[in-house]
Structures are given as structure tokens and as C-alpha cells.
Amino acid sequence: MASCLSCMARERKTTMKTTDQIIEGLSKSLEPFGFLQIKISKYPTWINSTIQNGIEIRPNGIKTFKLEMGERNYEAETEAITKKAINEVFYKKEETKKEPEKKEELKSETLPAVKKEVIGILPDFFTEELMIKWKALPGIKRLLDVQHTPEHQVYQVKVGFDQGKDIMTSYVKANYMITEANYVFLFDWNYEVTEVSISETGVSVRGVFIGNLDGKTMKKSSVGYQERNKKMDAQQATKAALTDAIKKALSYMGFNRDVYGGEI
């Protein structure tokens, strides 16, 4: 890391600066791209919560990763805004201006959200500063925030086939909905399982979601289901069915209403 940082210091003619000062300067340069420094590694690390991309400074160079269920996937494809940030901040390369529409689209998705610190920034790692700020918001405001789903968090899955065409439907990944629940209920929630039914073809889980919103208890019953196949044992299917039950309970409370209400 020292060699990498000293190299950058020479390029910027700041050889008298300390490592902390260099990192602070990099943090300021990365902020317009949506990256905020966070201490989750022994290496200097920045996270863009909107696109779940991260940048690490390693001794042998710069490493990128994607957050998936709270884990860092270093093999995942790097988003365009991350590549742009690395080129302009670390290598001082100006991006070619051949696709102005795309550049404007990236700008609108990331910069306003970071500068305003509004909903849309839902990191896997909540800082004390964000927790204090979000706790000051009325619970109903946080609940209304999650009714609209950021476009990059909406996925498509094939659910059937009709007249030579695939039938597709929109969905939101479980890890993002759970992050939304942590935001709305400030981690004060759980799911009580009341019944598990396991068969050769599938597993169903019945239970109640319980969340505390501004001192008031919210409850919502739901049932989740997961089909079984040769690659999925009963334990894996039960875990997937529980996740499905939690997602259904959240959707009943208005989470991602635009997706599960058929607007998208």
C-alpha cells in the first residue's frame, strides 16, 4: 500500500503529505462519484452504496469489488461509474465524450443521492452518522421512502412461456429489501416462524414479521415457498422459503410498491 500511495503522491507533487492526508484527498475526489470511505478492511476502502461497488488500494495496485449479500466479490464486473472514478482520480485520465446521454444518466443516478444523503443510499454498512440522521426522521417518512425502487435494483426473471415469447416479471433481490427493512425499522425487527412444512417437492414457511416503528409494533403474517430439486436439500430450501416469507411480508407493508404493485 505504501508504494502505491507514494507513487500517487509523486504524481500529484505532494511528497510532503502524510498517508492520511493523501487518503483524505482521495476521499474528497471520490465523493462526486458517489464513493465514501469506510473502514471494512486493513486497506483504504471506498464504497458506492448506490451501485454496491467498492475500491481498495492494495500494495500491488487498485482492486475493485461488488457487495453481494454483505460479501465482497472481487470477480464481479466493475460498473462504468467505478471505472470512470478510478481513471479520473487515480490515473488522472479524462473520459472521452462520445456518449453524453450515458454520462448524464450516470450523473443523475449517483451524484444527487450522495450529496443530499437521501433514500437511495442504503449501504450494507450503516455508519453511526447515518443511523443518527435516519432515527431523527419520522418512521412514516422512512416507510414511504421504500415504496419507490431505484431502477438499478429492479431485476427481471422468466416465469413462463406463451405464444413463442418469454413471460417476464420484475422483482427486487432479498438482500436489498432486508437493507430497506434495516433502514425503516433501524434494525429493530424480526421474523417469527410459526410453521415449516417440508415435502419432496418443496418447503413452505409460515410466520409473522414484527417491526418497531417509532415505538409502535407493526405485524404482518406471510407465507414463503421454495421448490426443491436435486441440487437443493431441505435445509437450503427452508432458508430460501424463509427469505421469500420475509420479502412477502415487507411487500404487504408497501415495500417496493412500484415493483410488487405492478407499476414496473
C-alpha positions as protocol buffer text, in pm:
chain_id: "A"
residue {
  index: 1
  type: MET
  ca { x: 0 y: 0 z: 0 }
}
residue {
  index: 2
  type: ALA
  ca { x: 284 y: 238 z: 87 }
}
residue {
  index: 3
  type: SER
  ca { x: 443 y: 208 z: -255 }
}
residue {
  index: 4
  type: CYS
  ca { x: 108 y: 266 z: -429 }
}
residue {
  index: 5
  type: LEU
  ca { x: 29 y: 572 z: -218 }
}
residue {
  index: 6
  type: SER
  ca { x: 376 y: 722 z: -252 }
}
residue {
  index: 7
  type: CYS
  ca { x: 351 y: 678 z: -629 }
}
residue {
  index: 8
  type: MET
  ca { x: 28 y: 875 z: -633 }
}
residue {
  index: 9
  type: ALA
  ca { x: 186 y: 1138 z: -410 }
}
residue {
  index: 10
  type: ARG
  ca { x: 471 y: 1190 z: -656 }
}
residue {
  index: 11
  type: GLU
  ca { x: 230 y: 1219 z: -948 }
}
residue {
  index: 12
  type: ARG
  ca { x: 37 y: 1487 z: -764 }
}
residue {
  index: 13
  type: LYS
  ca { x: 359 y: 1659 z: -643 }
}
residue {
  index: 14
  type: THR
  ca { x: 259 y: 1612 z: -279 }
}
residue {
  index: 15
  type: THR
  ca { x: 557 y: 1415 z: -149 }
}
residue {
  index: 16
  type: MET
  ca { x: 548 y: 1610 z: 178 }
}
residue {
  index: 17
  type: LYS
  ca { x: 197 y: 1494 z: 260 }
}
residue {
  index: 18
  type: THR
  ca { x: 131 y: 1209 z: 503 }
}
residue {
  index: 19
  type: THR
  ca { x: -52 y: 893 z: 406 }
}
residue {
  index: 20
  type: ASP
  ca { x: -361 y: 1012 z: 598 }
}
residue {
  index: 21
  type: GLN
  ca { x: -359 y: 1340 z: 406 }
}
residue {
  index: 22
  type: ILE
  ca { x: -331 y: 1160 z: 74 }
}
residue {
  index: 23
  type: ILE
  ca { x: -621 y: 931 z: 162 }
}
residue {
  index: 24
  type: GLU
  ca { x: -828 y: 1230 z: 276 }
}
residue {
  index: 25
  type: GLY
  ca { x: -758 y: 1397 z: -58 }
}
residue {
  index: 26
  type: LEU
  ca { x: -859 y: 1084 z: -247 }
}
residue {
  index: 27
  type: SER
  ca { x: -1181 y: 1065 z: -46 }
}
residue {
  index: 28
  type: LYS
  ca { x: -1275 y: 1419 z: -146 }
}
residue {
  index: 29
  type: SER
  ca { x: -1201 y: 1341 z: -511 }
}
residue {
  index: 30
  type: LEU
  ca { x: -1411 y: 1023 z: -500 }
}
residue {
  index: 31
  type: GLU
  ca { x: -1715 y: 1182 z: -331 }
}
residue {
  index: 32
  type: PRO
  ca { x: -1858 y: 1332 z: -656 }
}
residue {
  index: 33
  type: PHE
  ca { x: -1865 y: 978 z: -798 }
}
residue {
  index: 34
  type: GLY
  ca { x: -2069 y: 851 z: -502 }
}
residue {
  index: 35
  type: PHE
  ca { x: -1784 y: 684 z: -311 }
}
residue {
  index: 36
  type: LEU
  ca { x: -1749 y: 727 z: 64 }
}
residue {
  index: 37
  type: GLN
  ca { x: -1460 y: 592 z: 270 }
}
residue {
  index: 38
  type: ILE
  ca { x: -1549 y: 312 z: 511 }
}
residue {
  index: 39
  type: LYS
  ca { x: -1329 y: 100 z: 738 }
}
residue {
  index: 40
  type: ILE
  ca { x: -1409 y: -261 z: 648 }
}
residue {
  index: 41
  type: SER
  ca { x: -1057 y: -364 z: 551 }
}
residue {
  index: 42
  type: LYS
  ca { x: -697 y: -306 z: 653 }
}
residue {
  index: 43
  type: TYR
  ca { x: -659 y: -134 z: 316 }
}
residue {
  index: 44
  type: PRO
  ca { x: -803 y: 212 z: 233 }
}
residue {
  index: 45
  type: THR
  ca { x: -1153 y: 134 z: 104 }
}
residue {
  index: 46
  type: TRP
  ca { x: -1434 y: 337 z: -53 }
}
residue {
  index: 47
  type: ILE
  ca { x: -1794 y: 221 z: -116 }
}
residue {
  index: 48
  type: ASN
  ca { x: -2053 y: 348 z: -364 }
}
residue {
  index: 49
  type: SER
  ca { x: -2371 y: 230 z: -190 }
}
residue {
  index: 50
  type: THR
  ca { x: -2597 y: 314 z: -484 }
}
residue {
  index: 51
  type: ILE
  ca { x: -2434 y: 61 z: -717 }
}
residue {
  index: 52
  type: GLN
  ca { x: -2277 y: -156 z: -442 }
}
residue {
  index: 53
  type: ASN
  ca { x: -1925 y: -114 z: -587 }
}
residue {
  index: 54
  type: GLY
  ca { x: -1607 y: -75 z: -385 }
}
residue {
  index: 55
  type: ILE
  ca { x: -1248 y: 36 z: -442 }
}
residue {
  index: 56
  type: GLU
  ca { x: -949 y: -82 z: -238 }
}
residue {
  index: 57
  type: ILE
  ca { x: -590 y: 39 z: -251 }
}
residue {
  index: 58
  type: ARG
  ca { x: -365 y: -267 z: -226 }
}
residue {
  index: 59
  type: PRO
  ca { x: 18 y: -272 z: -207 }
}
residue {
  index: 60
  type: ASN
  ca { x: 26 y: -401 z: -566 }
}
residue {
  index: 61
  type: GLY
  ca { x: -238 y: -169 z: -708 }
}
residue {
  index: 62
  type: ILE
  ca { x: -610 y: -88 z: -708 }
}
residue {
  index: 63
  type: LYS
  ca { x: -869 y: -360 z: -653 }
}
residue {
  index: 64
  type: THR
  ca { x: -1244 y: -331 z: -721 }
}
residue {
  index: 65
  type: PHE
  ca { x: -1527 y: -543 z: -583 }
}
residue {
  index: 66
  type: LYS
  ca { x: -1906 y: -569 z: -570 }
}
residue {
  index: 67
  type: LEU
  ca { x: -2105 y: -614 z: -249 }
}
residue {
  index: 68
  type: GLU
  ca { x: -2326 y: -923 z: -268 }
}
residue {
  index: 69
  type: MET
  ca { x: -2520 y: -1020 z: 45 }
}
residue {
  index: 70
  type: GLY
  ca { x: -2266 y: -830 z: 254 }
}
residue {
  index: 71
  type: GLU
  ca { x: -1968 y: -1015 z: 98 }
}
residue {
  index: 72
  type: ARG
  ca { x: -1705 y: -867 z: -134 }
}
residue {
  index: 73
  type: ASN
  ca { x: -1693 y: -1027 z: -479 }
}
residue {
  index: 74
  type: TYR
  ca { x: -1366 y: -928 z: -641 }
}
residue {
  index: 75
  type: GLU
  ca { x: -1451 y: -1118 z: -961 }
}
residue {
  index: 76
  type: ALA
  ca { x: -1771 y: -926 z: -1038 }
}
residue {
  index: 77
  type: GLU
  ca { x: -1789 y: -690 z: -1334 }
}
residue {
  index: 78
  type: THR
  ca { x: -1697 y: -330 z: -1247 }
}
residue {
  index: 79
  type: GLU
  ca { x: -1967 y: -66 z: -1306 }
}
residue {
  index: 80
  type: ALA
  ca { x: -1898 y: 218 z: -1553 }
}
residue {
  index: 81
  type: ILE
  ca { x: -1904 y: 490 z: -1286 }
}
residue {
  index: 82
  type: THR
  ca { x: -1640 y: 299 z: -1087 }
}
residue {
  index: 83
  type: LYS
  ca { x: -1409 y: 274 z: -1389 }
}
residue {
  index: 84
  type: LYS
  ca { x: -1456 y: 645 z: -1450 }
}
residue {
  index: 85
  type: ALA
  ca { x: -1372 y: 728 z: -1088 }
}
residue {
  index: 86
  type: ILE
  ca { x: -1053 y: 520 z: -1097 }
}
residue {
  index: 87
  type: ASN
  ca { x: -939 y: 673 z: -1427 }
}
residue {
  index: 88
  type: GLU
  ca { x: -1000 y: 1033 z: -1325 }
}
residue {
  index: 89
  type: VAL
  ca { x: -897 y: 1017 z: -958 }
}
residue {
  index: 90
  type: PHE
  ca { x: -609 y: 768 z: -956 }
}
residue {
  index: 91
  type: TYR
  ca { x: -479 y: 788 z: -1312 }
}
residue {
  index: 92
  type: LYS
  ca { x: -596 y: 1143 z: -1399 }
}
residue {
  index: 93
  type: LYS
  ca { x: -742 y: 1031 z: -1734 }
}
residue {
  index: 94
  type: GLU
  ca { x: -1031 y: 1233 z: -1876 }
}
residue {
  index: 95
  type: GLU
  ca { x: -1315 y: 1020 z: -2011 }
}
residue {
  index: 96
  type: THR
  ca { x: -1384 y: 1054 z: -2382 }
}
residue {
  index: 97
  type: LYS
  ca { x: -1704 y: 1242 z: -2463 }
}
residue {
  index: 98
  type: LYS
  ca { x: -1862 y: 1008 z: -2709 }
}
residue {
  index: 99
  type: GLU
  ca { x: -2181 y: 917 z: -2518 }
}
residue {
  index: 100
  type: PRO
  ca { x: -2313 y: 1231 z: -2344 }
}
residue {
  index: 101
  type: GLU
  ca { x: -2653 y: 1073 z: -2276 }
}
residue {
  index: 102
  type: LYS
  ca { x: -2500 y: 789 z: -2076 }
}
residue {
  index: 103
  type: LYS
  ca { x: -2277 y: 1023 z: -1879 }
}
residue {
  index: 104
  type: GLU
  ca { x: -2578 y: 1236 z: -1786 }
}
residue {
  index: 105
  type: GLU
  ca { x: -2773 y: 929 z: -1682 }
}
residue {
  index: 106
  type: LEU
  ca { x: -2494 y: 813 z: -1451 }
}
residue {
  index: 107
  type: LYS
  ca { x: -2472 y: 1162 z: -1304 }
}
residue {
  index: 108
  type: SER
  ca { x: -2841 y: 1177 z: -1220 }
}
residue {
  index: 109
  type: GLU
  ca { x: -2836 y: 831 z: -1058 }
}
residue {
  index: 110
  type: THR
  ca { x: -2540 y: 885 z: -827 }
}
residue {
  index: 111
  type: LEU
  ca { x: -2441 y: 1244 z: -755 }
}
residue {
  index: 112
  type: PRO
  ca { x: -2770 y: 1390 z: -623 }
}
residue {
  index: 113
  type: ALA
  ca { x: -2826 y: 1091 z: -394 }
}
residue {
  index: 114
  type: VAL
  ca { x: -2482 y: 1122 z: -236 }
}
residue {
  index: 115
  type: LYS
  ca { x: -2488 y: 1499 z: -194 }
}
residue {
  index: 116
  type: LYS
  ca { x: -2837 y: 1507 z: -43 }
}
residue {
  index: 117
  type: GLU
  ca { x: -2788 y: 1184 z: 157 }
}
residue {
  index: 118
  type: VAL
  ca { x: -3146 y: 1084 z: 91 }
}
residue {
  index: 119
  type: ILE
  ca { x: -3305 y: 745 z: 33 }
}
residue {
  index: 120
  type: GLY
  ca { x: -3128 y: 555 z: -241 }
}
residue {
  index: 121
  type: ILE
  ca { x: -2814 y: 535 z: -31 }
}
residue {
  index: 122
  type: LEU
  ca { x: -2874 y: 212 z: 154 }
}
residue {
  index: 123
  type: PRO
  ca { x: -2531 y: 69 z: 234 }
}
residue {
  index: 124
  type: ASP
  ca { x: -2472 y: -275 z: 381 }
}
residue {
  index: 125
  type: PHE
  ca { x: -2258 y: -100 z: 640 }
}
residue {
  index: 126
  type: PHE
  ca { x: -2456 y: 166 z: 830 }
}
residue {
  index: 127
  type: THR
  ca { x: -2243 y: 435 z: 993 }
}
residue {
  index: 128
  type: GLU
  ca { x: -2322 y: 598 z: 1325 }
}
residue {
  index: 129
  type: GLU
  ca { x: -2377 y: 929 z: 1146 }
}
residue {
  index: 130
  type: LEU
  ca { x: -2639 y: 780 z: 913 }
}
residue {
  index: 131
  type: MET
  ca { x: -2814 y: 596 z: 1196 }
}
residue {
  index: 132
  type: ILE
  ca { x: -2847 y: 918 z: 1399 }
}
residue {
  index: 133
  type: LYS
  ca { x: -2976 y: 1107 z: 1096 }
}
residue {
  index: 134
  type: TRP
  ca { x: -3227 y: 839 z: 995 }
}
residue {
  index: 135
  type: LYS
  ca { x: -3352 y: 798 z: 1353 }
}
residue {
  index: 136
  type: ALA
  ca { x: -3443 y: 1168 z: 1351 }
}
residue {
  index: 137
  type: LEU
  ca { x: -3678 y: 1110 z: 1055 }
}
residue {
  index: 138
  type: PRO
  ca { x: -4043 y: 1017 z: 1123 }
}
residue {
  index: 139
  type: GLY
  ca { x: -4095 y: 643 z: 1078 }
}
residue {
  index: 140
  type: ILE
  ca { x: -4373 y: 702 z: 827 }
}
residue {
  index: 141
  type: LYS
  ca { x: -4128 y: 903 z: 614 }
}
residue {
  index: 142
  type: ARG
  ca { x: -3883 y: 611 z: 607 }
}
residue {
  index: 143
  type: LEU
  ca { x: -4169 y: 373 z: 522 }
}
residue {
  index: 144
  type: LEU
  ca { x: -4284 y: 593 z: 234 }
}
residue {
  index: 145
  type: ASP
  ca { x: -3926 y: 620 z: 107 }
}
residue {
  index: 146
  type: VAL
  ca { x: -3903 y: 249 z: 28 }
}
residue {
  index: 147
  type: GLN
  ca { x: -4220 y: 242 z: -182 }
}
residue {
  index: 148
  type: HIS
  ca { x: -4016 y: 363 z: -478 }
}
residue {
  index: 149
  type: THR
  ca { x: -3741 y: 130 z: -602 }
}
residue {
  index: 150
  type: PRO
  ca { x: -3417 y: 260 z: -761 }
}
residue {
  index: 151
  type: GLU
  ca { x: -3405 y: 146 z: -1123 }
}
residue {
  index: 152
  type: HIS
  ca { x: -3076 y: -40 z: -1078 }
}
residue {
  index: 153
  type: GLN
  ca { x: -3234 y: -256 z: -803 }
}
residue {
  index: 154
  type: VAL
  ca { x: -3515 y: -387 z: -1028 }
}
residue {
  index: 155
  type: TYR
  ca { x: -3444 y: -723 z: -1194 }
}
residue {
  index: 156
  type: GLN
  ca { x: -3632 y: -943 z: -1440 }
}
residue {
  index: 157
  type: VAL
  ca { x: -3699 y: -1316 z: -1417 }
}
residue {
  index: 158
  type: LYS
  ca { x: -3868 y: -1557 z: -1656 }
}
residue {
  index: 159
  type: VAL
  ca { x: -4189 y: -1702 z: -1511 }
}
residue {
  index: 160
  type: GLY
  ca { x: -4341 y: -1869 z: -1816 }
}
residue {
  index: 161
  type: PHE
  ca { x: -4368 y: -1903 z: -2191 }
}
residue {
  index: 162
  type: ASP
  ca { x: -4664 y: -1808 z: -2409 }
}
residue {
  index: 163
  type: GLN
  ca { x: -4708 y: -1799 z: -2787 }
}
residue {
  index: 164
  type: GLY
  ca { x: -4338 y: -1816 z: -2855 }
}
residue {
  index: 165
  type: LYS
  ca { x: -4245 y: -1542 z: -2608 }
}
residue {
  index: 166
  type: ASP
  ca { x: -4097 y: -1550 z: -2260 }
}
residue {
  index: 167
  type: ILE
  ca { x: -4320 y: -1417 z: -1983 }
}
residue {
  index: 168
  type: MET
  ca { x: -4110 y: -1195 z: -1756 }
}
residue {
  index: 169
  type: THR
  ca { x: -4181 y: -1032 z: -1422 }
}
residue {
  index: 170
  type: SER
  ca { x: -3997 y: -774 z: -1211 }
}
residue {
  index: 171
  type: TYR
  ca { x: -3854 y: -843 z: -867 }
}
residue {
  index: 172
  type: VAL
  ca { x: -3623 y: -696 z: -602 }
}
residue {
  index: 173
  type: LYS
  ca { x: -3341 y: -902 z: -452 }
}
residue {
  index: 174
  type: ALA
  ca { x: -3381 y: -1014 z: -91 }
}
residue {
  index: 175
  type: ASN
  ca { x: -3060 y: -853 z: 35 }
}
residue {
  index: 176
  type: TYR
  ca { x: -3179 y: -510 z: -80 }
}
residue {
  index: 177
  type: MET
  ca { x: -3524 y: -550 z: 79 }
}
residue {
  index: 178
  type: ILE
  ca { x: -3362 y: -656 z: 406 }
}
residue {
  index: 179
  type: THR
  ca { x: -3141 y: -347 z: 389 }
}
residue {
  index: 180
  type: GLU
  ca { x: -3458 y: -141 z: 338 }
}
residue {
  index: 181
  type: ALA
  ca { x: -3610 y: -306 z: 647 }
}
residue {
  index: 182
  type: ASN
  ca { x: -3299 y: -214 z: 847 }
}
residue {
  index: 183
  type: TYR
  ca { x: -3342 y: 145 z: 729 }
}
residue {
  index: 184
  type: VAL
  ca { x: -3714 y: 168 z: 806 }
}
residue {
  index: 185
  type: PHE
  ca { x: -3707 y: -13 z: 1142 }
}
residue {
  index: 186
  type: LEU
  ca { x: -3348 y: 85 z: 1233 }
}
residue {
  index: 187
  type: PHE
  ca { x: -3263 y: -286 z: 1277 }
}
residue {
  index: 188
  type: ASP
  ca { x: -3544 y: -329 z: 1533 }
}
residue {
  index: 189
  type: TRP
  ca { x: -3731 y: -610 z: 1355 }
}
residue {
  index: 190
  type: ASN
  ca { x: -3750 y: -987 z: 1338 }
}
residue {
  index: 191
  type: TYR
  ca { x: -3947 y: -1267 z: 1174 }
}
residue {
  index: 192
  type: GLU
  ca { x: -4112 y: -1527 z: 1396 }
}
residue {
  index: 193
  type: VAL
  ca { x: -4158 y: -1861 z: 1221 }
}
residue {
  index: 194
  type: THR
  ca { x: -4477 y: -2039 z: 1328 }
}
residue {
  index: 195
  type: GLU
  ca { x: -4482 y: -2334 z: 1088 }
}
residue {
  index: 196
  type: VAL
  ca { x: -4246 y: -2514 z: 849 }
}
residue {
  index: 197
  type: SER
  ca { x: -4377 y: -2773 z: 605 }
}
residue {
  index: 198
  type: ILE
  ca { x: -4125 y: -2989 z: 416 }
}
residue {
  index: 199
  type: SER
  ca { x: -4213 y: -3223 z: 131 }
}
residue {
  index: 200
  type: GLU
  ca { x: -4025 y: -3388 z: -154 }
}
residue {
  index: 201
  type: THR
  ca { x: -4132 y: -3114 z: -394 }
}
residue {
  index: 202
  type: GLY
  ca { x: -4085 y: -2805 z: -181 }
}
residue {
  index: 203
  type: VAL
  ca { x: -4076 y: -2622 z: 153 }
}
residue {
  index: 204
  type: SER
  ca { x: -4322 y: -2364 z: 287 }
}
residue {
  index: 205
  type: VAL
  ca { x: -4261 y: -2134 z: 581 }
}
residue {
  index: 206
  type: ARG
  ca { x: -4537 y: -1950 z: 765 }
}
residue {
  index: 207
  type: GLY
  ca { x: -4469 y: -1675 z: 1016 }
}
residue {
  index: 208
  type: VAL
  ca { x: -4510 y: -1316 z: 1132 }
}
residue {
  index: 209
  type: PHE
  ca { x: -4291 y: -1015 z: 1059 }
}
residue {
  index: 210
  type: ILE
  ca { x: -4261 y: -787 z: 1365 }
}
residue {
  index: 211
  type: GLY
  ca { x: -4107 y: -441 z: 1340 }
}
residue {
  index: 212
  type: ASN
  ca { x: -4085 y: -144 z: 1574 }
}
residue {
  index: 213
  type: LEU
  ca { x: -4168 y: 187 z: 1406 }
}
residue {
  index: 214
  type: ASP
  ca { x: -4143 y: 492 z: 1633 }
}
residue {
  index: 215
  type: GLY
  ca { x: -4236 y: 285 z: 1938 }
}
residue {
  index: 216
  type: LYS
  ca { x: -4532 y: 116 z: 1766 }
}
residue {
  index: 217
  type: THR
  ca { x: -4528 y: -252 z: 1677 }
}
residue {
  index: 218
  type: MET
  ca { x: -4611 y: -346 z: 1320 }
}
residue {
  index: 219
  type: LYS
  ca { x: -4704 y: -708 z: 1245 }
}
residue {
  index: 220
  type: LYS
  ca { x: -4767 y: -879 z: 915 }
}
residue {
  index: 221
  type: SER
  ca { x: -4828 y: -1250 z: 852 }
}
residue {
  index: 222
  type: SER
  ca { x: -4694 y: -1417 z: 539 }
}
residue {
  index: 223
  type: VAL
  ca { x: -4610 y: -1749 z: 378 }
}
residue {
  index: 224
  type: GLY
  ca { x: -4297 y: -1823 z: 176 }
}
residue {
  index: 225
  type: TYR
  ca { x: -4233 y: -2116 z: -56 }
}
residue {
  index: 226
  type: GLN
  ca { x: -3934 y: -2274 z: -230 }
}
residue {
  index: 227
  type: GLU
  ca { x: -3945 y: -2563 z: -475 }
}
residue {
  index: 228
  type: ARG
  ca { x: -3690 y: -2841 z: -428 }
}
residue {
  index: 229
  type: ASN
  ca { x: -3474 y: -3011 z: -686 }
}
residue {
  index: 230
  type: LYS
  ca { x: -3178 y: -3246 z: -688 }
}
residue {
  index: 231
  type: LYS
  ca { x: -2936 y: -2960 z: -620 }
}
residue {
  index: 232
  type: MET
  ca { x: -3127 y: -2819 z: -323 }
}
residue {
  index: 233
  type: ASP
  ca { x: -3162 y: -3005 z: 6 }
}
residue {
  index: 234
  type: ALA
  ca { x: -3430 y: -2940 z: 269 }
}
residue {
  index: 235
  type: GLN
  ca { x: -3212 y: -2702 z: 470 }
}
residue {
  index: 236
  type: GLN
  ca { x: -3133 y: -2483 z: 171 }
}
residue {
  index: 237
  type: ALA
  ca { x: -3497 y: -2484 z: 59 }
}
residue {
  index: 238
  type: THR
  ca { x: -3612 y: -2387 z: 410 }
}
residue {
  index: 239
  type: LYS
  ca { x: -3373 y: -2093 z: 415 }
}
residue {
  index: 240
  type: ALA
  ca { x: -3495 y: -1976 z: 73 }
}
residue {
  index: 241
  type: ALA
  ca { x: -3860 y: -2016 z: 179 }
}
residue {
  index: 242
  type: LEU
  ca { x: -3795 y: -1807 z: 492 }
}
residue {
  index: 243
  type: THR
  ca { x: -3639 y: -1534 z: 277 }
}
residue {
  index: 244
  type: ASP
  ca { x: -3943 y: -1544 z: 49 }
}
residue {
  index: 245
  type: ALA
  ca { x: -4174 y: -1512 z: 351 }
}
residue {
  index: 246
  type: ILE
  ca { x: -3986 y: -1205 z: 476 }
}
residue {
  index: 247
  type: LYS
  ca { x: -4000 y: -1044 z: 131 }
}
residue {
  index: 248
  type: LYS
  ca { x: -4374 y: -1108 z: 106 }
}
residue {
  index: 249
  type: ALA
  ca { x: -4439 y: -956 z: 450 }
}
residue {
  index: 250
  type: LEU
  ca { x: -4241 y: -645 z: 354 }
}
residue {
  index: 251
  type: SER
  ca { x: -4426 y: -615 z: 23 }
}
residue {
  index: 252
  type: TYR
  ca { x: -4758 y: -631 z: 214 }
}
residue {
  index: 253
  type: MET
  ca { x: -4642 y: -326 z: 412 }
}
residue {
  index: 254
  type: GLY
  ca { x: -4571 y: -129 z: 95 }
}
residue {
  index: 255
  type: PHE
  ca { x: -4201 y: -201 z: 46 }
}
residue {
  index: 256
  type: ASN
  ca { x: -4113 y: -166 z: -325 }
}
residue {
  index: 257
  type: ARG
  ca { x: -4479 y: -99 z: -406 }
}
residue {
  index: 258
  type: ASP
  ca { x: -4394 y: 14 z: -758 }
}
residue {
  index: 259
  type: VAL
  ca { x: -4247 y: -331 z: -835 }
}
residue {
  index: 260
  type: TYR
  ca { x: -4488 y: -559 z: -648 }
}
residue {
  index: 261
  type: GLY
  ca { x: -4788 y: -337 z: -722 }
}
residue {
  index: 262
  type: GLY
  ca { x: -4741 y: -391 z: -1095 }
}
residue {
  index: 263
  type: GLU
  ca { x: -4632 y: -35 z: -1178 }
}
residue {
  index: 264
  type: ILE
  ca { x: -4299 y: -160 z: -1317 }
}
